[in-house]
Amino acid sequence: MPKEIIDKIQVTESKTEEQKANGEAGDANASEINITIDEDKNRGWFSRLTSGAGTDDRYSMSGIVNYFKDSFRVSVLGSSNNINSPGFSFDEIYDAMGNSAYSISRNSNGSFGINGISFGGSGGITSSRSAGLSLANDWDEKVELTGSYFYGNNDTETQTNNRTTTFLPDREFTTTSSSRGRSMGDSHRINTRVEVKLDTLTTISIEPSYNQSSNNSLSNRISNTQDDTGQQIDIETSNNSNSDNYTAGANLYFSRRFKKKGNSISLFTTINVNDSESINDFFSERVISDNGVIDETEIQNQIINQESKGTNFSITPTWRKSLSDDYRLNISYRVSANKQEQSRNVFDRDMVTGEATIFNDALSNDFETDNTQQRPSVGLSYNKDKTRWEITAGLLYQTLNTDNVALDSSFDRSFSNPYIRAYLSKQFGKFGRIYFNYSNNINVPSVSQLQPVEDSTNPQNIIKGNPDLEATNTHNIYLNFNNYNWEEGKGIYSGAGFTYTNNQVAATTTTDDNLVRTTTYTNVDGTYNGYLYSGYSMQFKKDERSIDVSLGLDANLSLNKGFTNGVSFETNNVNLSPNVSFEYSIDDIFELETEYNISFNSSKFSLDNIDDQSFTNHTAAIDLTTFWPKSLIMGLRGEYNVFGNVTEEFDNDSFVLIGSLGYKFAKDKAVVKLKAYDILNQVIDTRRTIHKILFQIPVA
C-alpha cells in the first residue's frame, strides 16, 4: 500500500471477534495494526507484477492487483514457478484476505500458511501454479462481507537416500534405503464471512468454507536391513495412489450485550463434514535371507480402497456477568460430538489373471467411532489499570465408542479430568510488560492406540492397541517479558515455556529374529520438554547512518521415555544456540548485515549399548546490498555452514553464495534483475536426526 495514502497507523492489542463484539480487552501478548486511509485518497488501485527465467529451465512469474473504493476492496492474484517459491509475500496474502484471515502459520524457510492454504515450503523440486480472488465490502456499518477463492496446483519430485540405525538392548540393525517419488495435485478453497450488526448490542456472524483437493502420487523405494548376525531383509515397494478429499463447514457466532457494561451472552457453533477416498495400486517384495541364503520371499500385489467420512459439531453458550467495575464472572458449557467412519478394503491380485479379485481379510478393516465431549467451566477475571488476570476451572468429560464392523467387536471408554486455565498480564512503564499463562490439556488416545485388534497393514510392523490406556495429561507454563522501546529502537525480550506430561502414550516395540516389529502402547509418567528464548537489540542513528546490534539466545531441553524389547529407556536432549547480528547502513548508499549462530547439542541415552551423542553446528552469514549509483541495486549473500552431526562420508561444511543485480526504470516503478543462486554449487541437504533409539541420516 503506497505510504502517501495512509492517514494514520494505530497499534492495538489483538482481539478475537468475540472480544470485539463484547467490548472486551484483547490479548495482552499480541498486537495488530490498524491502518486508516485518508478519505480524499480512499480509492484507486496498486499492483505488483514479476517475471523471471533462468538456467536449467527455471522460471518464476507472479502478479497481484488490488482495487479499493471506500469500504469496497478486491484483490486478484496469480503465480507460476518451478523454484519452490510461494510467489507472494506473507503481507500480500494477509492483506488480500483481510478480516477472514483467522489461521496463520509462518516457517523459517519463507513458506507460510493462511486459513489452511500453504504457500511454498514443499520438499523436493516443486512446480506450482496458483490463482486467487478476494473481496470485501461494508454496508452502512451494519453488514460486513469478506470472501476469497484460491486455486492451487503442484507437481513435486523427490529423491531421498536414507540410513537408519536402530539400537535394541541386545543388538542393533541398520536400514539403508533409496526412494523416488512424484506428487501431483489440484485444490480449490472457498472462505466467506458475513457479519451483521442487528443493533448496537447484537452481532451475528457466519463463516462458511469449502475445500476440495485431488492428488496423484507415485513412489518407489528400495531398502536393505541387516544386523550383526547376518540376518538380512531386502524390500522393494512401489505405490500409485489417487485420492479425492472434500471438506465443508461453517462457524456461527451470536453475541448480545446488555446495557450494563460487561454483561453479555453469546453462542458459538461450528459444524464440519469431510469425506476422503483413495485407491492405491501397491506392490511389495520382501526377501529374508540368513548369511546370503534366502529363507523366505513374500509378495504383496494389491489394490487398496480406503474411505473416511466424518462429522464434527460443537456448541458453546457463554454468560458473562459484571460483578464490579474490575471483576467479571464467566460461565460456559461446551458440548462437541465427532462421528467417524473408516474403511480399508484390500484385494490381492490373482497370480494367473492379474486381476485384483481376492479379498484380504487380514489387511482390511471397517470401523465406526463416536466421540463426545462435555466441558462446563467457570471463570473469574480482573482488569484494572495495567493489571489483568483470569482464572478458569471446569471439568472435561469424554466418551469414546468404537465398533469394528469387519471383526464384529466393539469397546467403550470414558475419561473425566479437571480443566484449568489461568493468565496474568502486568504492564509497567511505557513499554514494559510481563505475561504468565498456565493451562492443562487432556488428550484422549487415538482409536488405533486403544482398539484391541491386530493391525497387519504393514507386515514389518504389526500394531495392536491397548484398551486400558489412560488419557494423557499435560501441564503447560509460559512466561514472557518484553521491554522494547520502539521509539529508540532499543530493548530486551525474553520468554520461557515448560510442558510436563503424565500418562503419555508410549510405544512398546518388540523386534523378533526376523526383524519384524510388534508394537503396542502403554502410559508413562514424567516426560517433559522446555524452551527458552531471549534477545537484546539496540540502534544508533546519526543523520543518514544507522547501526543495529542484536544478541540472542535459544535453548531447548526434553526427556522422552519408551520401551524396546521389554526394556524401558530414556532419552535426554539439550540444545543451546546463542547468536549475534550486526547491521550498518547509509541511506540510499548501502546496507551491510552480518550474523553468526552456534548451536550446541547433546543427547544422552539410558541404554548401556548406546553411546551418548554431542555435536556443534555453526552458521556465519553476510548480506550486502548497494543502491549506488542511483537506479542500480546489487545484492550479495554469503553463508558458511559447519555441520557437526554429519558422519565422515558426507561433507560437513558448505559455503553458499547468492548474488543479484537490478536496474530500476520507469520512474522507479519497474526493475529488471539478474539473480544467481548457489554460485559455488555448495548447497547440500544432508542432516542427521536422533530420535529415541533411532539414528537417522537422510540425504535429499
MOKA-V649971 format. One record per residue. N is the residue number from 1. PHI is phi in radians with two decimals (999 if undefined). D_FIRST is the distance of its C-alpha to the first C-alpha in Angstrom with 1 decimal. Layout:
n=[N N]
phi=[PHI PHI]
d_first=[D_FIRST D_FIRST]
//
This chain:
n=[1 2 3 4 5 6 7 8 9 10 11 12 13 14 15 16 17 18 19 20 21 22 23 24 25 26 27 28 29 30 31 32 33 34 35 36 37 38 39 40 41 42 43 44 45 46 47 48 49 50 51 52 53 54 55 56 57 58 59 60 61 62 63 64 65 66 67 68 69 70 71 72 73 74 75 76 77 78 79 80 81 82 83 84 85 86 87 88 89 90 91 92 93 94 95 96 97 98 99 100 101 102 103 104 105 106 107 108 109 110 111 112 113 114 115 116 117 118 119 120 121 122 123 124 125 126 127 128 129 130 131 132 133 134 135 136 137 138 139 140 141 142 143 144 145 146 147 148 149 150 151 152 153 154 155 156 157 158 159 160 161 162 163 164 165 166 167 168 169 170 171 172 173 174 175 176 177 178 179 180 181 182 183 184 185 186 187 188 189 190 191 192 193 194 195 196 197 198 199 200 201 202 203 204 205 206 207 208 209 210 211 212 213 214 215 216 217 218 219 220 221 222 223 224 225 226 227 228 229 230 231 232 233 234 235 236 237 238 239 240 241 242 243 244 245 246 247 248 249 250 251 252 253 254 255 256 257 258 259 260 261 262 263 264 265 266 267 268 269 270 271 272 273 274 275 276 277 278 279 280 281 282 283 284 285 286 287 288 289 290 291 292 293 294 295 296 297 298 299 300 301 302 303 304 305 306 307 308 309 310 311 312 313 314 315 316 317 318 319 320 321 322 323 324 325 326 327 328 329 330 331 332 333 334 335 336 337 338 339 340 341 342 343 344 345 346 347 348 349 350 351 352 353 354 355 356 357 358 359 360 361 362 363 364 365 366 367 368 369 370 371 372 373 374 375 376 377 378 379 380 381 382 383 384 385 386 387 388 389 390 391 392 393 394 395 396 397 398 399 400 401 402 403 404 405 406 407 408 409 410 411 412 413 414 415 416 417 418 419 420 421 422 423 424 425 426 427 428 429 430 431 432 433 434 435 436 437 438 439 440 441 442 443 444 445 446 447 448 449 450 451 452 453 454 455 456 457 458 459 460 461 462 463 464 465 466 467 468 469 470 471 472 473 474 475 476 477 478 479 480 481 482 483 484 485 486 487 488 489 490 491 492 493 494 495 496 497 498 499 500 501 502 503 504 505 506 507 508 509 510 511 512 513 514 515 516 517 518 519 520 521 522 523 524 525 526 527 528 529 530 531 532 533 534 535 536 537 538 539 540 541 542 543 544 545 546 547 548 549 550 551 552 553 554 555 556 557 558 559 560 561 562 563 564 565 566 567 568 569 570 571 572 573 574 575 576 577 578 579 580 581 582 583 584 585 586 587 588 589 590 591 592 593 594 595 596 597 598 599 600 601 602 603 604 605 606 607 608 609 610 611 612 613 614 615 616 617 618 619 620 621 622 623 624 625 626 627 628 629 630 631 632 633 634 635 636 637 638 639 640 641 642 643 644 645 646 647 648 649 650 651 652 653 654 655 656 657 658 659 660 661 662 663 664 665 666 667 668 669 670 671 672 673 674 675 676 677 678 679 680 681 682 683 684 685 686 687 688 689 690 691 692 693 694 695 696 697 698 699 700]
phi=[999 -1.06 -1.17 -1.17 -1.68 -1.47 -1.54 -2.74 -2.16 -2.16 -1.78 -2.29 -1.18 -1.20 -2.24 -1.36 -1.07 -1.13 -1.16 -1.13 -1.13 -1.73 1.14 -1.57 -1.20 -1.66 -1.35 -1.20 -1.83 -2.54 -2.27 -2.40 -1.92 -1.88 -1.93 -1.85 -1.63 -0.97 -1.01 -1.25 -2.08 -1.47 -2.87 2.41 -2.63 -2.57 -2.66 -2.51 -2.22 -2.37 -2.70 -2.71 -2.54 -2.63 -1.22 0.98 1.06 -1.40 -2.62 -2.77 -2.61 -2.79 -2.76 -2.50 -2.17 -2.12 -2.22 -2.52 -2.64 0.96 -1.57 -1.65 -2.58 -2.50 -2.28 -2.21 -2.49 -2.82 -2.70 -2.72 -2.84 -2.25 -2.17 1.02 -1.81 -1.10 1.58 -2.42 -1.43 -1.01 -1.09 -1.12 -1.21 -1.08 -1.13 -1.14 -1.39 1.08 -1.20 -1.46 -1.45 -2.04 -2.11 -2.27 -2.46 -2.33 -2.09 -1.18 -1.51 1.68 -1.36 -2.74 -2.45 -2.36 0.97 1.41 -1.72 -1.69 -2.20 1.34 1.60 -1.26 -1.35 1.33 -1.83 -2.04 -1.83 -2.36 -2.35 -2.62 -2.64 -2.77 -2.46 -2.38 -2.50 -2.67 -2.79 -2.12 -2.20 0.95 1.02 -1.96 -2.20 -2.20 -2.16 -2.34 -2.73 -2.62 -2.33 -2.32 -2.01 -2.36 -2.40 -2.44 -2.46 -2.08 -1.97 -2.29 -2.54 -2.39 -1.93 -2.45 -2.34 -2.20 -1.91 -1.88 -1.79 -1.90 -1.02 -1.99 -2.92 -2.51 -2.49 -2.14 -2.02 -1.96 -2.43 -2.40 -2.45 -2.32 -2.71 -2.50 -2.25 -2.25 -2.77 -2.21 -2.49 -2.30 -2.33 -2.17 -2.33 -2.36 -2.62 -2.19 -2.10 -2.15 -1.73 -1.12 -2.71 -1.22 -2.00 -2.13 -2.33 -2.24 -2.41 -2.36 -2.27 -1.38 -2.63 -2.57 -2.26 -2.47 -2.55 -2.29 -2.42 -2.30 -2.31 -2.15 -2.57 -2.38 -2.51 -2.16 -2.40 -2.34 -2.09 -2.41 -2.10 -1.36 -1.66 1.73 -1.17 -2.50 -2.27 -1.95 -2.24 -2.18 -2.28 -2.48 -2.55 -2.15 -2.10 -2.18 -2.44 -2.30 -2.31 -2.32 -2.47 -2.39 -2.92 -2.76 -1.97 -2.17 -2.24 -2.22 -2.41 -2.31 -1.57 -1.68 -1.16 -1.32 -1.03 1.68 -1.72 -2.88 -2.25 -2.62 -2.47 -2.11 -2.28 -2.40 -2.42 -2.60 -2.18 -2.47 -2.59 -2.35 -2.33 -2.57 -2.23 -2.02 -1.72 -2.03 -2.35 -2.56 -2.16 -2.06 -2.01 -1.83 -2.38 -2.26 0.95 1.52 -1.76 -1.26 -1.68 -2.75 -2.26 -2.12 -2.18 -2.01 -2.29 -2.45 -1.94 -2.05 -1.82 -2.26 -2.54 -2.41 -2.18 -2.57 -2.35 -2.13 -2.50 -2.57 -2.51 -2.38 -1.45 -2.39 -2.11 -2.06 -2.26 -1.38 -1.56 -2.86 -1.15 -1.93 -1.96 -2.53 -1.81 -2.14 -2.21 -2.47 -2.49 -1.80 -2.21 -2.40 -2.44 -2.33 -2.11 -2.30 -2.13 -2.30 -2.40 -2.44 -2.02 -1.94 -2.13 -1.39 -1.37 -1.22 -1.12 -1.60 -1.50 1.40 -1.48 -1.52 -2.14 -1.72 -1.25 -1.81 -1.14 -1.13 -1.77 -1.80 -2.70 -2.74 -2.50 -2.16 -2.30 -2.07 -2.24 -2.09 -2.49 -2.23 -2.51 -1.34 -2.63 -2.27 -2.32 -2.19 -2.17 -2.35 -2.61 -2.66 0.94 -1.93 -2.09 -2.54 -2.60 -2.68 -2.22 -2.24 -2.35 -2.91 -2.21 -1.90 -2.07 -2.40 -2.13 -2.35 -2.21 -2.26 -2.06 -1.63 -1.14 -1.12 -1.81 0.93 -2.37 -2.66 -2.68 -2.17 -2.45 -2.33 -2.34 -2.39 -2.57 -1.24 -2.21 -2.39 -2.40 -2.71 -2.59 -2.44 -2.27 -2.34 -1.77 -2.39 1.18 -1.50 -2.17 -1.48 -2.71 -2.16 -2.41 -2.31 -2.48 -2.29 -2.70 -2.08 -2.13 -2.01 -2.06 -1.37 -0.99 -1.28 -1.07 -1.13 -1.38 -1.69 -1.18 -1.41 -2.21 -1.28 -1.90 -1.85 -0.97 -1.86 -1.06 -1.44 -2.54 -1.51 -2.04 -2.41 -1.32 -2.19 -1.21 -1.64 -1.11 -1.66 -1.22 -1.35 -2.06 -2.01 -1.99 -2.08 -2.19 -2.39 -2.33 -2.38 -2.25 -2.47 -2.52 -1.95 -1.59 -1.23 -1.20 -1.75 1.17 -2.45 2.92 -2.33 -2.44 -2.77 -2.76 -2.66 -2.43 -2.55 -2.19 -2.01 -2.17 -1.99 1.02 -1.16 -1.36 -2.07 -1.37 -2.00 -2.00 -2.08 -1.92 -1.52 -1.16 -1.58 1.10 -1.58 -1.70 -2.06 -2.10 -2.32 -2.36 -2.59 -1.70 -2.26 -1.91 1.51 -1.46 -2.74 -2.63 -2.53 -2.58 -2.55 -2.45 -2.75 -2.73 -2.40 -2.40 -2.54 -2.30 -2.15 -2.28 -2.59 0.98 -1.63 -1.77 -2.58 -2.24 -2.17 -2.22 -2.33 -2.14 -2.53 -2.58 -2.19 -2.53 -2.46 -2.56 -2.74 -2.28 -2.01 -2.30 -2.94 -2.38 -2.47 0.87 1.40 -1.89 -1.36 -2.52 -2.27 -2.24 -1.87 -2.12 -2.37 -2.35 -2.34 -2.35 -1.43 -2.62 -2.51 -2.45 -2.43 -2.25 -2.42 -2.54 -2.17 -0.91 1.12 -2.03 -2.84 -2.30 -2.21 -2.34 -2.19 -2.63 -2.48 -2.38 -2.20 -2.18 -1.74 -2.27 -2.53 -2.32 -2.13 -2.13 -1.43 -1.26 -1.16 -1.53 -2.02 -1.30 -1.13 -2.12 -2.61 -2.74 -2.30 -1.96 -2.23 -2.44 -2.23 -2.48 -2.43 -2.17 -2.27 -2.26 -2.01 -2.12 -2.24 -1.20 -0.96 1.38 -1.92 -2.12 -2.14 -2.25 -2.55 -2.25 -2.12 -2.39 -1.97 -2.14 -2.18 -1.82 -1.46 -1.85 -1.94 -1.26 -1.12 -1.34 -2.03 -1.11 -1.79 -2.54 -2.73 -2.16 -1.79 -2.17 -2.24 -2.40 -2.64 -2.43 -2.24 -2.33 -1.60 -2.66 0.94 0.99 1.14 -1.63 -2.43 -2.54 -1.94 -2.42 -1.93 -2.09 -2.27 -1.75 0.83 -1.03 -1.65 0.96 -2.04 -1.15 -2.25 -2.15 -1.77 -2.64 -2.20 -2.11 -2.07 -2.37 0.95 -1.90 -2.05 -1.94 -2.24 -2.17 -1.55 -2.23 -1.78]
d_first=[0.0 3.8 6.3 8.7 7.9 8.3 12.0 13.0 12.5 15.6 17.1 19.9 22.3 21.5 23.4 24.9 25.1 28.7 28.0 25.5 28.2 30.9 29.3 30.0 28.8 26.4 26.6 27.5 26.7 23.1 20.0 16.7 13.7 13.1 10.2 11.5 9.9 12.4 14.9 15.4 11.9 11.4 11.7 10.7 9.2 7.3 9.1 10.7 14.5 17.0 20.8 23.5 27.3 29.8 33.3 35.1 33.3 30.0 26.8 23.2 20.7 17.5 14.8 12.1 11.2 9.2 10.8 10.9 13.6 14.7 15.3 15.2 12.6 13.4 12.4 14.9 15.3 18.4 19.9 23.3 24.8 28.0 26.9 26.2 22.4 20.0 18.1 14.7 13.3 13.9 10.4 9.6 12.8 12.6 9.5 11.3 14.5 13.5 16.8 18.9 18.1 21.4 22.9 21.1 22.7 21.7 24.2 25.0 25.0 21.3 21.9 20.7 21.5 20.0 22.5 25.1 23.1 23.4 21.2 23.3 26.1 29.1 32.3 34.1 32.7 30.3 29.2 26.5 24.8 22.2 20.6 18.8 17.7 16.0 16.2 16.4 18.0 20.0 23.3 24.8 23.3 26.2 24.9 21.8 21.3 19.1 20.2 19.6 21.7 21.8 24.4 25.4 28.2 29.6 32.6 33.6 36.7 38.1 41.2 42.5 45.7 46.6 49.5 50.3 53.2 54.4 56.7 59.4 62.0 64.8 63.0 59.8 58.5 55.8 53.8 52.3 50.1 48.1 45.7 43.6 41.3 38.9 36.7 35.0 33.1 31.0 29.1 27.6 25.7 25.0 23.6 23.5 23.5 25.0 25.5 28.0 29.0 32.6 33.0 31.8 33.7 33.4 30.5 30.8 28.2 28.9 27.0 28.7 28.0 29.7 29.8 32.1 32.8 35.5 36.5 39.2 40.3 43.1 44.5 47.6 48.9 52.0 53.2 56.3 57.5 60.4 62.2 64.9 67.7 67.1 65.5 62.8 60.6 58.8 56.2 54.5 52.0 49.9 47.7 46.1 44.0 42.2 40.4 38.6 36.7 35.6 34.0 33.4 32.8 31.6 30.9 32.2 31.7 33.6 33.6 35.9 35.9 39.0 39.4 40.4 37.4 37.2 39.3 37.8 38.6 36.3 36.7 34.7 35.8 34.7 36.4 35.9 38.0 38.0 40.2 40.5 43.1 44.0 46.8 47.8 50.3 51.5 54.1 55.4 58.5 59.7 62.6 64.4 66.8 68.9 69.7 69.0 71.0 69.1 69.9 67.7 65.2 62.9 60.9 58.2 57.4 55.6 53.3 51.3 49.9 47.6 46.0 44.3 43.5 42.2 41.4 39.7 39.8 39.2 39.4 38.9 40.0 39.3 40.9 39.8 42.2 41.7 44.8 43.9 40.9 40.3 41.7 40.8 42.5 40.8 42.9 41.6 43.3 41.6 43.4 42.3 44.1 43.5 45.7 45.7 47.9 48.1 50.5 51.3 54.0 55.3 57.6 59.6 60.4 64.0 65.5 67.4 65.2 61.8 60.6 58.8 61.3 62.6 61.0 60.5 61.1 60.6 57.0 56.0 54.9 53.9 52.9 51.3 49.7 49.1 47.2 47.0 45.7 46.2 44.6 45.7 44.2 44.4 42.1 42.3 39.3 39.1 36.4 37.2 35.6 34.1 36.2 35.5 37.5 38.5 41.4 41.8 44.9 46.2 48.0 46.8 49.3 48.8 51.2 51.1 53.3 53.7 56.0 56.7 57.9 59.1 61.3 62.2 61.2 59.0 58.3 56.7 55.2 53.9 52.0 51.8 49.9 48.5 44.7 43.3 39.9 39.4 36.8 36.7 33.9 34.7 32.5 34.1 33.0 29.5 27.9 30.7 31.0 33.5 33.3 36.2 36.4 39.4 39.7 42.3 41.7 44.4 44.1 46.7 48.0 47.0 49.5 50.4 51.2 53.4 55.1 58.6 58.6 58.8 55.9 57.0 53.9 53.8 57.5 56.6 55.2 57.0 55.2 56.9 55.4 56.9 57.2 58.1 54.7 53.3 49.7 47.6 46.8 44.1 43.4 40.0 39.3 36.0 35.7 32.6 32.5 29.5 29.6 26.6 25.9 22.2 23.0 25.5 24.0 27.4 28.8 30.4 29.8 32.4 33.3 36.1 37.0 40.3 41.6 45.3 46.6 50.0 51.3 48.8 49.7 51.0 52.4 56.1 56.8 60.2 60.7 64.0 66.0 64.3 60.9 60.0 58.0 58.7 56.0 56.1 54.4 55.3 53.9 53.5 52.8 51.3 48.4 45.3 42.1 40.2 37.3 36.2 33.2 32.7 30.7 30.7 28.2 28.4 26.6 28.2 26.5 28.3 26.8 24.7 26.3 25.4 27.4 26.4 29.2 29.1 32.1 32.2 34.8 34.8 38.0 39.2 42.7 44.3 47.7 48.4 51.7 53.3 56.6 57.9 61.5 62.4 61.4 58.6 56.2 53.5 50.6 49.0 45.7 44.2 41.1 40.1 37.1 36.4 33.6 32.5 29.7 29.3 26.5 27.0 24.6 24.8 21.7 21.2 24.4 24.3 23.5 26.4 26.5 29.7 30.5 33.8 34.6 38.1 39.1 42.6 43.7 47.0 48.5 52.0 54.1 57.1 58.9 61.5 61.1 57.4 56.5 53.8 50.7 48.7 46.3 43.6 40.4 38.6 35.2 34.4 31.3 29.9 26.5 26.3 23.5 24.3 22.3 25.5 26.6 23.5 21.5 23.4 22.0 24.6 24.4 27.4 28.0 31.5 32.5 36.1 37.3 40.8 41.7 44.7 45.0 45.7 49.4 51.3 51.0 47.2 45.4 44.2 41.7 39.1 37.1 33.8 32.2 28.9 27.8 25.3 25.2 22.3 22.2 19.3 20.0 18.8 17.4 15.6 13.6 16.1 18.1 21.4 22.4 25.7 25.9 29.2 29.5 32.7 34.3 37.5 37.7 37.9 35.6 37.8 37.3 40.5 40.7 43.5 43.3 46.0 46.2 49.3 52.1 50.2 49.1 46.7 45.6 43.2 42.3 39.6]
//
